[in-house]
Amino acid sequence: MTHAFVEVQQAAKRFPGNKGSPDLTVFENVSFQLQKGEFVCIIGHSGCGKSTIMNALAGLDSLSDGAMIMDGREIGGPSLERGVVFQNYSLLPWLTALENVRFGVRARWKEWDERQVTEHSLRYLQMVGLKDVITRKPAQLSGGMRQRVSIARAFATRPELLLLDEPFGALDALTRGVIQDELLKIWSQDRQTVFMITHDVDEAILLADRILLMTNGPEARIAEAVEIDLPRPRSRGEIVKHPHFYALRNYLVDFLVNRASELRTAKPDSRGLHYPRQVDPIAEAAASASSGKAEGLPTDPTTHKLVSFTPKETHHG
Amino acid sequence: MDRTTTEWNLSLNVRATVLAVLLLVVGLGLWEGLDRAPLLGGGGELSEYEMLMGGADERARMPPPSAIIERAWTELSNPFYDAGPNDKGIGIQLGYSLFRVLSGYLAAAMIAIPVGFLIGMSPLMYKALNPYIQVLRPISPLAWMPLALFIIRDSEASAIFVIFICSIWPMLLNTAFGVAGVRRDWVNVARTHELSPLKTAFKVILPAAAPTILTGMRISIGIAWLVIVAAEMLVGGTGIGYYVWNEWNNLDLTSVIFSILMIGVVGMLLDLALSSIARLVTYQE
């Protein structure tokens, strides 16, 4: 079997319990793959371990179990090949916007001279529309502008894999929309592999090629992977008019509201490696519609049965 | 209509300055007036004692502000004269004190900031060194003086050592505290950019901890300036502390009060210098 660009195999995170009590398992048996150039979002409720998975991919946190491999090498620590955009921006407050981006660029290309570093940084700041405020410190920028600087810093280092940890979580809906468009624009130039955490279903549909759905923690798992086959380039205005949009959206919302907690109790088949089940909500909705149900409303019991967890066996190695 | 606001439209700063000047004038005026008033029972005919003493008071009086201002004028118009070991200008005396304070202080900074970094970055070092710091820190700096004199055998160097030992602790503890408190996110930024430990220290941790370190340095310079006066009273010879004590021995209270004021002014200038440096490295989160 050929390896994907990023392989996560049977990852688990456990915290030792107090005396006598069993270990607390945040998540276990998490396996998935990222293809090169793919934009993957992961959705799940708070506490299911999304951020831990992301930090482990970044090399900032370690797993209790399992392995993470990128480009044939195990992830053992932080690397410039994996850029991170944190939810709280993590800009250095004593540097200006430009200096923050330069910080990343200079770390990446140590042999570049000052002029090259500045030019490259300015190009990415311009891409996120911040050409006019480059001399301001983060405290003098709005939340949206700070996150733009953070995105510019991450993209400017041209990492092989970009990890976005709820980058728009703290922004208002309007700002969020604008930056989503900018993110799509900047991503479509370099087509880096992106792995992003989000809580926002619409955001995930707009951005992702594939959405991983996590069940609730503790003992969370990635239950399903939903393929988003909407045509690119996508825009916020056009995407809602696509006939598949609401079917996808309803499926995702239903998962988060109803099934994320139910699936938790489902006993996983613990033998071997399981990748999340690939789901095509459009086909399923069509199937349920043909049996006389309203399209895209998977609240009826037949759909439940249809999507209940059946791990796909994949032999590995 | 709006009379109150238009009449009192002066800015807060102007009003504060007016009030401060007013307090000064009233205070000095009272002092001057009370000083010149004859002592109780005086007035009228001179007593036999007063006639014997040629009109002098029974007890020495505080010098009036006018005398102090006059002394300040003569001293400050020629601050660097040197007429022998016991008669040097106020500028020379302050210069000696400042030299001792700055050399002791800089030596302390050169040790306290790297060691503070180490303690702040490594919990092991913190736990290992903390007991020593806790025991050594509360010792009055002057208590080191006899030991310093015995070991160093030089009063000048001993005074500098006392400044060193008293200014090291606030810098050490503040540096450790500032370094340990650097936000995890910023360290993670350094890690994801594969910065070497040395680069992380200089490019992320140092600027992040700089405001806290500067606070420690500001506390230290204040303490050092407090301690130098006492230390110089002990070691003697030169310096503003020696000057105060020498003038006391001369029973020249005018000079004592003048030098006290100068100690205050120089201390304030030192603090202002440090706070303006602190403003350069302060950042807003």
Interface residues (C-beta under 8 A of the other chain):
Chain A: A58 G59 L60 G77 P78 S79 L80 R82 G83 V84 F86 N88 S90 L92 P93 W94 F103 G104 A107 R108 K137 A139 T157
Chain B: D185 W186 N188 V189 R191 T192 H193 E194 L195 K203 V204 P207 A208 A210 V281 Y283 Q284 E285
